[in-house]
Each structure stands twice: as C-alpha cells, then as structure tokens.
Amino acid sequence: MKNLILIRHAKSSWEAPLKDFDRPLQKRGILDAHEVSTHISKYLPKTYIVWSSTAARASETAVIFAQNISYPIDSIVYRDDLYTFDERQLEKVIKSCDNSLESVILFGHNEAITNFVNKFGDVFIDNVPTSGFVSLQFDAESWDSINKGKTNKTLFPKDLK
C-alpha cells in the first residue's frame, strides 16, 4: 500500500518584479496554509516523508505545514525536479520514489497537481486550489506500479470558512 498526499503551494504574491521561482507567499496564502495544516493531522499516515519543490512559495508552504503537524523542518527534502507544472514530470518523480517509503507528502504546483490527482484518483477535482490537500491511496507494493488509486480525502481552504 502506498499513500501520497499532494499539497498545492499557498497563494503567492505577484507584487514584486521577481522571477516566478522566487515569488513569496502573500498574507492570505500564509493564513490559508495555517488553516488547512491545523486540520489535517487525523488524515495523515503514521509515518511519512515530506518533499517540496525548491520554489519559494512551495518551500514556504511546506515549512508552515511542517510546523503545524510537528514535522521536523530540517527533514523536509527539497527537490528541484518538483518545480514543474507538467503532470508527466510529477508522475516521473513520484514513480521514482524508493519503495521502502510507504507514504509521501509532496508540496508542488498546478497544473501538475490537479492533472495528477485526476489521472490517479477516483474523484474528479476541477482545480486543486492553493493550500489544497489531496490524499491518495494506491493498492501497490512499488511506486513505479501505481495506477488508479482512491482519493481518501480532500481539504481546501473554502471547506474551513
């Protein structure tokens, strides 16, 4: 059994003239990330690893979630290959997970996340919003053999307002 939790980075700022990779979170994004992350503990597996895109908005979101779920911040694995908007690239990264890992929490970007959860989950989601949490479970022994799984839980900021 493999468990995958995908979390889209929180709402980011377009205010400063920065490269896309360097855009920080805006105030609403920070608040939404705190709100969602304080409501997910009961949906988390017992053990897991956390991976995050190296983009500022994704890594800042990962840190907020880690703090609120008591996950050691220095244990977050930052991966350049998660800075992608392409679900095929995201799928490639996920399918390359070490099979000793049963559960992965991954912080990344849209369109990749929405398209991935629609390809591999059993619930259609029009758009995974910023700070959106989607938990998938796969009846598979290896990551490279994951196929259609079960969407166990979605939690979006609008669900908490």
Residue pairs with C-beta under 8 A, 6 or more apart in sequence:
1 102
1 137
1 138
1 139
1 140
2 97
2 102
2 103
2 137
2 138
2 140
2 141
2 142
2 143
2 146
2 149
3 45
3 48
3 102
3 103
3 104
3 135
3 136
3 137
3 138
4 94
4 103
4 104
4 106
4 135
4 136
4 137
4 138
4 146
4 149
5 43
5 44
5 48
5 103
5 104
5 105
5 106
5 133
5 134
5 135
5 136
6 106
6 108
6 113
6 116
6 117
6 128
6 133
6 134
6 136
7 36
7 61
7 62
7 65
7 105
7 106
7 107
7 108
7 131
7 132
7 133
7 134
8 107
8 108
8 109
8 110
8 113
8 114
8 128
8 129
8 130
8 131
8 132
9 25
9 29
9 53
9 55
9 57
9 58
9 60
9 61
9 107
9 108
9 109
9 130
9 131
10 25
10 29
10 30
10 32
10 33
10 57
10 60
10 61
10 64
10 130
10 131
11 25
11 26
11 28
11 29
11 32
11 130
11 131
12 23
12 24
12 25
12 26
12 29
12 56
12 57
12 130
13 23
13 24
13 25
13 26
13 29
14 23
15 26
16 23
16 24
18 24
20 55
21 54
21 55
21 56
21 83
22 55
22 56
23 55
23 56
23 57
24 56
24 57
24 60
25 33
25 56
25 57
25 60
25 61
29 57
29 61
29 130
29 131
30 60
30 64
32 130
32 131
32 157
33 61
33 64
33 65
33 131
34 64
34 68
35 131
35 157
35 160
36 65
36 131
36 132
36 133
36 155
36 156
36 157
36 160
37 64
37 65
37 67
37 68
37 69
38 68
39 155
39 160
40 65
40 69
40 133
40 155
41 69
43 133
43 135
43 152
43 153
43 155
44 69
44 105
45 102
45 103
47 102
47 103
48 101
48 102
48 103
48 104
48 105
49 75
49 77
49 101
49 103
49 104
49 105
50 62
50 65
50 66
50 71
50 75
50 76
50 77
50 104
50 105
50 106
50 107
51 76
51 77
51 78
51 79
51 82
51 104
51 105
51 106
51 107
52 58
52 59
52 61
52 62
52 76
52 77
52 78
52 79
52 82
52 106
52 107
52 108
53 59
53 78
53 79
53 80
53 82
53 83
53 84
53 107
53 108
53 109
54 78
54 79
54 80
54 82
54 83
55 83
55 109
58 82
58 83
58 107
58 108
58 109
59 76
59 78
59 107
61 107
61 131
62 76
62 107
63 73
63 76
65 71
65 105
65 107
66 72
66 73
66 75
66 76
67 73
79 93
81 89
81 93
82 90
82 93
82 106
82 107
82 108
82 109
83 108
83 109
84 90
84 93
84 108
84 109
84 112
85 109
85 110
85 111
85 112
86 111
86 112
87 111
87 112
87 113
87 115
87 116
87 119
89 112
90 108
90 112
90 113
90 116
91 116
91 119
91 120
94 104
94 106
94 116
94 143
94 146
95 143
95 144
95 146
96 143
96 144
97 104
97 143
98 143
99 141
99 142
99 143
101 143
110 127
110 128
113 128
113 132
113 134
114 125
114 126
114 127
114 128
117 125
117 128
117 134
117 136
117 151
118 124
118 125
120 136
120 138
120 146
120 147
120 148
120 149
121 134
121 136
121 148
121 149
121 150
121 151
122 148
122 149
122 150
122 151
123 151
123 154
125 134
125 151
125 154
128 134
128 154
128 156
129 156
129 157
129 158
130 157
131 156
131 157
132 154
132 155
132 156
132 157
133 153
133 154
133 155
133 156
134 151
134 153
134 154
135 151
135 152
135 153
135 154
136 149
136 150
136 151
136 152
137 149
137 150
137 152
138 146
138 147
138 149
138 150
139 149
140 146
140 147
